[in-house]
């Protein structure tokens, strides 16, 4: 699109991350603007899973995390053999969801990312109903093969959007990047300096 950027039309199927079951089909348009900014995405999906079933699974995940007697902590998820301890599966699931917003923000037409590993995670005990975690995640950048380290603070309550603040250490070929000014993001000078959340 002259003066705007490149627009892509996609049709794809989705699957339940945990079970691998078919979760529906989607149609999407993705516009990569000429200026450096996140892609503009419009997406419509037909779900094979009932919304009530999804909400129930969210509730079970939330209860598993919420009813821990002490804060959840962990390192190297998955381990060097690709294994995830069953007790840390909910933490991994939240890391996948939270890091996807970082990957969306950092992706360009020529660079893509996927979550390689949770280096460390620590739960914050809160007095309200939300659950909150600090993560250090490693993102694999393609095609450069760089590993990008990002600090991510994630806050969640079923029925509410996942809130993610992040700061990523600069890879050798790029400047420092933190999350933007949209809701739920670290913004302003503190983010540019590598704020501690």
NORGI-V499488 format. One line per field, one symbol per residue. ss: DSSP state (~ for helix, > for strand, _ for the rest). psi: psi as a letter, one per 20 degrees, with the letter a starting at -180 (. if undefined). burial: b if it has 9 or more other ideal C-beta (glycine too) atoms within 8 Angstrom, else e. Layout:
# NORGI-V499488
ss = ???
psi = ???
burial = ???
This chain:
# NORGI-V499488
ss = ____>>>>>>>>>>>______>>>>>>>>>>>>______>>>>>>>>___~~~~~~~~~~~~~~~~______>>>>>________~~~~~~~~~~~~~~~~~~~~~_____>>>>>>>>>>>>>______>>>>>>>>>>>>____>>>>>>>>>>______>>>>>>________>>__________~~~~_____
psi = opigappqpqprqrqphgijqpirqqpqpppoqhqorqqoppqpqppipphhgghghggggghgghkqhrqpqrqmoraijjqpphhjghhgghgggghhhggghhqahiprqqogqogqqppppqiaiqqpqpqoqpppppjhjqpppppppppqppiqqpppqqppqprhjrrqprrajrpjqprahhhhjlqp.
burial = eeeeeebeebeeebebeeeeeebbbbbbbbbbbeeeeebebeeebebebeeeebbeebbebbeebeeeeeebebebbbeeeeebeeebbbbbbbbbbbbbbbbbbbbeeebebebebbbbbbbeeeeeebbbbbbbbbbbbbeeebebbbbbbbbbbeeeebbbbbbbbebeeeeeebbeeeeebbeeeebeebbee
